[in-house]
Amino acid sequence: MADRFGLLSQVACTQHGVFTGADASRVGVAAATLSDWVRRGRVVRLRAGVFRMAAAPATWEADLLAACLATRGVASHRSAARLLGLADPRTRALDVSVSRSCGVRPTWARVFRRTDFDLIDPIPVLGIPVTPIERLLVDLGAVATIDRLEQVFVQAWTSGRTDPERALRSLVAHARRGRNGVGKLRAVLDEHLGVVGGDSVLEVAFAQLLRRAGLPEPVAQVDLHDEAGFIMRADYAYPEQRVAIEIDSVTHHLHREAFEADRRKRNRARTAGWTIIEITHRMLREQPAQVCLLISRALAA
């Protein structure tokens, strides 16, 4: 007779030492035999229907895979961020997304019940089913601060694994009214997508801020020149006062060539007598009074 324990061990070796009752059945191990192995200490029962070979180390990955197997879910949120290399490797969170109809209610893992679970197209990482990066960005705002979400997004973008447009498509596909964390991703993408046309979030927010502060309306898209010719096109300007305003997305800080080119242009404009005020999405959101004060002082100078 074939060594059933050896066959099951081979299966478990590909799954962090973890296996299910169904795995055992497929290699010919009867339920009674499996229970006997548990009693004798050869196998450890982790969850209902999920086991670990006693000789296998008890690891975070094993616990996470056990949670996925027990719930038929996928690693998500903080767990997905760690597996995808976008979080502190010491993170011990067990976050799993499951179908709304999942009947398992574990206390040993944080379970997120999803009505759109069927839209998740999991990818395997270390043998564990994981939400892909674009879906992770939608989910992570529910458990992370906006600053942490931005760090994860920037890290994924600069490593070439996503970009603002792909993240935006994921947001549109998965977002729904009242969903936790969606507003955080929308704010991050507003900043990183930058100024795109007259209806951009940054431009609208800036215009509203000026109106509330009673500041004069600037001219949009103003060409700046010096004796050598064209310097740059400013997002906004008060030509008579020679005050120009640039609404910057973080994109400028991610691409070295664009960053350097902007510095050269703006320094040249300053040399030509222009005051350049640089404003970011975060400044508009967190320091609106300071933004208004900068503009007011520049106009009065």
BANU-691699 format. One record per residue (C-alpha): residue number from 1; x, y, z. Coordinates in Angstrom, 2 decimals, decimal comma. Example, Ala and Ser with C-alpha at 12.3 -4.5 7.8 and 13.67 -1.06 7.14 Angstrom:
// residues 2
r i 1	u 12,30	v -4,50	w 7,80 .
r i 2	u 13,67	v -1,06	w 7,14 .
// end
This chain:
// residues 301
r i 1	u 0,00	v 0,00	w 0,00 .
r i 2	u 1,24	v 3,44	w -0,87 .
r i 3	u 2,49	v 5,58	w 2,01 .
r i 4	u -0,56	v 7,82	w 2,44 .
r i 5	u 1,17	v 9,97	w 5,01 .
r i 6	u 4,06	v 10,53	w 2,63 .
r i 7	u 1,71	v 11,45	w -0,21 .
r i 8	u -0,13	v 13,92	w 2,01 .
r i 9	u 3,19	v 15,36	w 3,20 .
r i 10	u 4,12	v 16,06	w -0,42 .
r i 11	u 0,89	v 18,01	w -0,88 .
r i 12	u 1,43	v 19,92	w 2,36 .
r i 13	u 5,01	v 20,80	w 1,42 .
r i 14	u 3,68	v 22,96	w -1,42 .
r i 15	u 1,26	v 24,72	w 0,96 .
r i 16	u 3,41	v 25,83	w 3,91 .
r i 17	u 2,76	v 22,49	w 5,60 .
r i 18	u -1,00	v 23,11	w 5,50 .
r i 19	u -3,68	v 20,92	w 3,93 .
r i 20	u -7,43	v 20,42	w 3,99 .
r i 21	u -9,57	v 17,40	w 4,67 .
r i 22	u -10,32	v 17,36	w 0,94 .
r i 23	u -6,58	v 17,23	w 0,18 .
r i 24	u -6,28	v 14,23	w 2,48 .
r i 25	u -9,22	v 12,50	w 0,86 .
r i 26	u -7,74	v 12,98	w -2,61 .
r i 27	u -4,63	v 11,00	w -1,68 .
r i 28	u -6,69	v 8,24	w -0,09 .
r i 29	u -6,56	v 9,22	w 3,59 .
r i 30	u -9,79	v 8,34	w 5,36 .
r i 31	u -11,32	v 10,74	w 7,88 .
r i 32	u -10,77	v 8,22	w 10,67 .
r i 33	u -7,09	v 7,89	w 9,76 .
r i 34	u -6,67	v 11,64	w 9,74 .
r i 35	u -8,30	v 11,90	w 13,19 .
r i 36	u -5,92	v 9,21	w 14,44 .
r i 37	u -2,92	v 11,17	w 13,17 .
r i 38	u -4,21	v 14,23	w 15,03 .
r i 39	u -4,50	v 12,21	w 18,27 .
r i 40	u -0,98	v 10,83	w 17,83 .
r i 41	u 0,48	v 14,29	w 17,21 .
r i 42	u 1,54	v 13,70	w 13,62 .
r i 43	u -0,93	v 16,32	w 12,39 .
r i 44	u -2,19	v 19,54	w 13,99 .
r i 45	u -5,79	v 20,60	w 13,50 .
r i 46	u -5,72	v 24,36	w 12,79 .
r i 47	u -9,32	v 25,11	w 11,87 .
r i 48	u -12,38	v 23,13	w 10,94 .
r i 49	u -11,27	v 21,07	w 7,96 .
r i 50	u -7,77	v 22,59	w 7,87 .
r i 51	u -4,62	v 20,94	w 9,23 .
r i 52	u -0,84	v 21,30	w 9,39 .
r i 53	u 1,83	v 18,67	w 9,42 .
r i 54	u 3,26	v 18,65	w 12,97 .
r i 55	u 6,80	v 18,71	w 11,59 .
r i 56	u 6,10	v 21,87	w 9,57 .
r i 57	u 6,92	v 25,22	w 11,22 .
r i 58	u 4,06	v 27,36	w 12,51 .
r i 59	u 4,45	v 30,47	w 10,34 .
r i 60	u 2,41	v 33,53	w 9,48 .
r i 61	u 2,12	v 32,28	w 5,91 .
r i 62	u 0,75	v 28,95	w 7,14 .
r i 63	u -1,82	v 30,68	w 9,34 .
r i 64	u -2,86	v 32,97	w 6,48 .
r i 65	u -3,23	v 30,11	w 4,01 .
r i 66	u -5,23	v 28,20	w 6,61 .
r i 67	u -7,57	v 31,18	w 6,92 .
r i 68	u -7,98	v 31,29	w 3,14 .
r i 69	u -8,66	v 27,55	w 2,93 .
r i 70	u -11,11	v 27,56	w 5,84 .
r i 71	u -13,17	v 30,40	w 4,36 .
r i 72	u -12,52	v 29,80	w 0,65 .
r i 73	u -11,32	v 33,36	w 0,63 .
r i 74	u -8,28	v 35,29	w -0,55 .
r i 75	u -5,62	v 37,20	w 1,36 .
r i 76	u -6,43	v 40,91	w 1,23 .
r i 77	u -5,89	v 44,29	w 2,87 .
r i 78	u -2,83	v 44,29	w 5,18 .
r i 79	u -2,02	v 40,64	w 4,48 .
r i 80	u -2,03	v 41,26	w 0,73 .
r i 81	u 0,17	v 44,32	w 1,19 .
r i 82	u 2,77	v 42,24	w 3,02 .
r i 83	u 2,71	v 39,38	w 0,50 .
r i 84	u 3,05	v 41,85	w -2,37 .
r i 85	u 6,06	v 43,47	w -0,72 .
r i 86	u 4,20	v 46,69	w 0,04 .
r i 87	u 4,12	v 46,50	w 3,84 .
r i 88	u 6,38	v 45,86	w 6,78 .
r i 89	u 7,35	v 42,16	w 6,59 .
r i 90	u 6,74	v 41,97	w 10,34 .
r i 91	u 3,03	v 42,59	w 9,83 .
r i 92	u 1,10	v 39,74	w 11,45 .
r i 93	u -2,43	v 40,68	w 10,37 .
r i 94	u -4,60	v 37,90	w 8,97 .
r i 95	u -6,96	v 39,74	w 6,60 .
r i 96	u -9,13	v 37,65	w 4,28 .
r i 97	u -11,85	v 38,67	w 1,83 .
r i 98	u -14,68	v 36,18	w 1,39 .
r i 99	u -17,97	v 35,83	w -0,39 .
r i 100	u -20,96	v 37,42	w 1,29 .
r i 101	u -22,49	v 33,95	w 1,51 .
r i 102	u -19,54	v 32,47	w 3,42 .
r i 103	u -20,89	v 30,68	w 6,48 .
r i 104	u -17,60	v 30,60	w 8,39 .
r i 105	u -17,28	v 33,29	w 11,05 .
r i 106	u -13,74	v 32,98	w 12,40 .
r i 107	u -12,48	v 34,92	w 15,40 .
r i 108	u -8,84	v 34,18	w 14,54 .
r i 109	u -8,75	v 36,28	w 11,36 .
r i 110	u -10,31	v 39,52	w 10,19 .
r i 111	u -12,82	v 38,62	w 7,52 .
r i 112	u -14,21	v 41,09	w 4,99 .
r i 113	u -17,46	v 39,90	w 3,43 .
r i 114	u -17,77	v 41,13	w -0,15 .
r i 115	u -20,81	v 41,33	w -2,39 .
r i 116	u -18,38	v 41,78	w -5,29 .
r i 117	u -16,14	v 38,87	w -4,30 .
r i 118	u -16,60	v 37,37	w -7,75 .
r i 119	u -14,83	v 40,41	w -9,24 .
r i 120	u -11,60	v 39,55	w -7,42 .
r i 121	u -9,12	v 37,85	w -9,74 .
r i 122	u -6,60	v 36,50	w -7,21 .
r i 123	u -2,96	v 35,95	w -7,99 .
r i 124	u -0,78	v 33,32	w -6,29 .
r i 125	u 2,02	v 34,61	w -4,07 .
r i 126	u 4,02	v 32,02	w -2,16 .
r i 127	u 1,21	v 29,59	w -2,87 .
r i 128	u -1,41	v 31,86	w -1,26 .
r i 129	u -4,30	v 33,43	w -3,24 .
r i 130	u -3,96	v 37,21	w -2,99 .
r i 131	u -5,91	v 40,20	w -4,26 .
r i 132	u -3,99	v 41,95	w -7,08 .
r i 133	u -2,46	v 45,37	w -6,46 .
r i 134	u -5,25	v 47,42	w -8,03 .
r i 135	u -7,86	v 45,70	w -5,85 .
r i 136	u -5,58	v 46,03	w -2,81 .
r i 137	u -5,55	v 49,81	w -3,28 .
r i 138	u -9,35	v 49,89	w -3,18 .
r i 139	u -9,47	v 47,71	w -0,06 .
r i 140	u -6,56	v 49,10	w 1,94 .
r i 141	u -8,18	v 52,46	w 2,69 .
r i 142	u -10,61	v 50,63	w 5,00 .
r i 143	u -7,81	v 49,67	w 7,42 .
r i 144	u -4,99	v 52,16	w 6,72 .
r i 145	u -4,50	v 55,91	w 7,00 .
r i 146	u -4,48	v 58,00	w 3,83 .
r i 147	u -0,73	v 58,57	w 4,27 .
r i 148	u -0,09	v 54,83	w 4,48 .
r i 149	u -2,30	v 54,20	w 1,44 .
r i 150	u -0,37	v 56,83	w -0,49 .
r i 151	u 2,94	v 55,19	w 0,46 .
r i 152	u 1,71	v 51,83	w -0,83 .
r i 153	u 0,43	v 53,40	w -4,06 .
r i 154	u 3,67	v 55,29	w -4,72 .
r i 155	u 5,76	v 52,19	w -3,98 .
r i 156	u 3,67	v 50,10	w -6,38 .
r i 157	u 3,78	v 52,83	w -9,04 .
r i 158	u 7,50	v 53,52	w -8,88 .
r i 159	u 8,22	v 49,79	w -9,07 .
r i 160	u 6,21	v 49,61	w -12,29 .
r i 161	u 3,45	v 47,39	w -10,91 .
r i 162	u 0,59	v 49,86	w -11,36 .
r i 163	u -0,12	v 53,45	w -12,41 .
r i 164	u -2,79	v 56,06	w -11,63 .
r i 165	u -4,94	v 55,16	w -14,63 .
r i 166	u -5,09	v 51,45	w -13,75 .
r i 167	u -5,81	v 52,27	w -10,12 .
r i 168	u -8,58	v 54,64	w -11,22 .
r i 169	u -10,17	v 51,93	w -13,37 .
r i 170	u -10,14	v 49,62	w -10,37 .
r i 171	u -11,71	v 52,30	w -8,20 .
r i 172	u -14,51	v 52,80	w -10,71 .
r i 173	u -15,06	v 49,03	w -11,04 .
r i 174	u -15,18	v 48,26	w -7,32 .
r i 175	u -16,28	v 51,43	w -5,55 .
r i 176	u -19,80	v 51,83	w -4,28 .
r i 177	u -21,53	v 54,41	w -2,13 .
r i 178	u -20,65	v 54,02	w 1,54 .
r i 179	u -17,80	v 51,59	w 1,01 .
r i 180	u -15,10	v 52,09	w 3,65 .
r i 181	u -11,82	v 53,49	w 2,38 .
r i 182	u -12,94	v 54,47	w -1,12 .
r i 183	u -12,69	v 58,17	w -0,34 .
r i 184	u -9,04	v 57,76	w 0,68 .
r i 185	u -8,04	v 56,17	w -2,62 .
r i 186	u -10,00	v 58,79	w -4,52 .
r i 187	u -8,08	v 61,53	w -2,68 .
r i 188	u -4,72	v 59,85	w -3,41 .
r i 189	u -5,56	v 59,51	w -7,10 .
r i 190	u -6,80	v 63,10	w -7,27 .
r i 191	u -3,35	v 64,19	w -6,19 .
r i 192	u -1,32	v 61,86	w -8,38 .
r i 193	u -3,38	v 62,23	w -11,53 .
r i 194	u -2,68	v 65,94	w -11,29 .
r i 195	u -4,32	v 68,70	w -13,32 .
r i 196	u -6,13	v 67,20	w -16,29 .
r i 197	u -8,36	v 69,74	w -17,99 .
r i 198	u -10,52	v 72,48	w -16,54 .
r i 199	u -12,72	v 70,16	w -14,51 .
r i 200	u -9,95	v 68,50	w -12,52 .
r i 201	u -10,43	v 68,07	w -8,80 .
r i 202	u -7,37	v 70,19	w -8,05 .
r i 203	u -8,55	v 73,10	w -10,18 .
r i 204	u -12,08	v 73,02	w -8,80 .
r i 205	u -10,80	v 72,88	w -5,21 .
r i 206	u -8,42	v 75,76	w -5,89 .
r i 207	u -11,11	v 77,95	w -7,48 .
r i 208	u -13,50	v 77,29	w -4,60 .
r i 209	u -10,82	v 78,17	w -2,07 .
r i 210	u -10,09	v 81,52	w -3,72 .
r i 211	u -13,78	v 82,42	w -3,87 .
r i 212	u -14,31	v 81,59	w -0,20 .
r i 213	u -11,29	v 83,70	w 0,74 .
r i 214	u -12,46	v 86,65	w -1,34 .
r i 215	u -9,30	v 86,65	w -3,45 .
r i 216	u -9,40	v 87,84	w -7,07 .
r i 217	u -9,77	v 85,22	w -9,77 .
r i 218	u -6,47	v 84,53	w -11,56 .
r i 219	u -6,00	v 83,98	w -15,28 .
r i 220	u -5,60	v 80,32	w -16,25 .
r i 221	u -2,83	v 78,96	w -18,49 .
r i 222	u -0,60	v 82,02	w -18,75 .
r i 223	u 2,59	v 82,00	w -20,85 .
r i 224	u 5,61	v 83,51	w -19,09 .
r i 225	u 8,45	v 85,11	w -21,08 .
r i 226	u 11,77	v 86,82	w -20,53 .
r i 227	u 14,18	v 88,57	w -22,91 .
r i 228	u 15,22	v 85,19	w -24,32 .
r i 229	u 11,66	v 84,15	w -25,11 .
r i 230	u 9,13	v 81,65	w -23,79 .
r i 231	u 9,83	v 80,23	w -20,32 .
r i 232	u 6,83	v 78,17	w -19,29 .
r i 233	u 3,06	v 78,07	w -19,10 .
r i 234	u 1,81	v 78,69	w -15,57 .
r i 235	u -1,36	v 77,01	w -14,37 .
r i 236	u -2,62	v 80,36	w -13,06 .
r i 237	u -1,26	v 83,88	w -12,87 .
r i 238	u -1,97	v 87,46	w -11,91 .
r i 239	u -0,06	v 89,09	w -14,81 .
r i 240	u -0,18	v 92,67	w -13,49 .
r i 241	u 1,35	v 91,63	w -10,17 .
r i 242	u 3,65	v 89,10	w -11,89 .
r i 243	u 2,49	v 86,33	w -9,57 .
r i 244	u 2,24	v 82,82	w -11,03 .
r i 245	u 0,70	v 79,78	w -9,36 .
r i 246	u 1,58	v 76,17	w -10,11 .
r i 247	u -0,75	v 73,40	w -8,95 .
r i 248	u 1,54	v 70,39	w -8,54 .
r i 249	u 0,69	v 66,72	w -8,38 .
r i 250	u 3,13	v 64,35	w -6,73 .
r i 251	u 3,92	v 63,07	w -10,23 .
r i 252	u 6,48	v 65,89	w -10,46 .
r i 253	u 8,43	v 64,32	w -7,62 .
r i 254	u 8,41	v 60,83	w -9,09 .
r i 255	u 10,00	v 61,53	w -12,45 .
r i 256	u 13,46	v 63,04	w -12,12 .
r i 257	u 13,64	v 64,63	w -15,58 .
r i 258	u 10,29	v 66,40	w -15,18 .
r i 259	u 11,22	v 67,50	w -11,67 .
r i 260	u 14,53	v 68,99	w -12,84 .
r i 261	u 12,91	v 70,68	w -15,85 .
r i 262	u 10,31	v 72,33	w -13,61 .
r i 263	u 13,00	v 73,65	w -11,29 .
r i 264	u 14,91	v 75,19	w -14,20 .
r i 265	u 11,82	v 76,84	w -15,66 .
r i 266	u 10,63	v 78,22	w -12,36 .
r i 267	u 14,04	v 79,57	w -11,40 .
r i 268	u 14,24	v 81,29	w -14,77 .
r i 269	u 10,78	v 82,79	w -14,25 .
r i 270	u 11,79	v 84,06	w -10,81 .
r i 271	u 14,89	v 85,64	w -12,30 .
r i 272	u 12,60	v 87,39	w -14,78 .
r i 273	u 10,70	v 88,96	w -11,90 .
r i 274	u 7,87	v 86,50	w -11,38 .
r i 275	u 6,81	v 85,27	w -7,95 .
r i 276	u 6,10	v 81,54	w -8,25 .
r i 277	u 3,75	v 79,95	w -5,72 .
r i 278	u 3,76	v 76,15	w -5,70 .
r i 279	u 0,64	v 74,45	w -4,33 .
r i 280	u -0,03	v 70,74	w -3,85 .
r i 281	u -3,24	v 68,80	w -3,32 .
r i 282	u -2,26	v 68,18	w 0,29 .
r i 283	u -1,75	v 71,90	w 0,89 .
r i 284	u -5,22	v 72,60	w -0,49 .
r i 285	u -6,69	v 69,90	w 1,72 .
r i 286	u -4,77	v 70,45	w 4,95 .
r i 287	u -3,50	v 74,06	w 4,85 .
r i 288	u -6,05	v 76,13	w 2,90 .
r i 289	u -5,57	v 79,20	w 5,11 .
r i 290	u -1,81	v 79,13	w 4,52 .
r i 291	u -2,36	v 78,88	w 0,76 .
r i 292	u -4,62	v 81,94	w 0,81 .
r i 293	u -2,12	v 83,84	w 2,95 .
r i 294	u 0,72	v 83,09	w 0,51 .
r i 295	u -1,31	v 84,38	w -2,42 .
r i 296	u -2,58	v 87,42	w -0,55 .
r i 297	u 0,93	v 88,45	w 0,53 .
r i 298	u 2,33	v 87,90	w -2,96 .
r i 299	u -0,35	v 90,12	w -4,49 .
r i 300	u 0,28	v 92,83	w -1,89 .
r i 301	u 4,06	v 92,84	w -2,30 .
// end
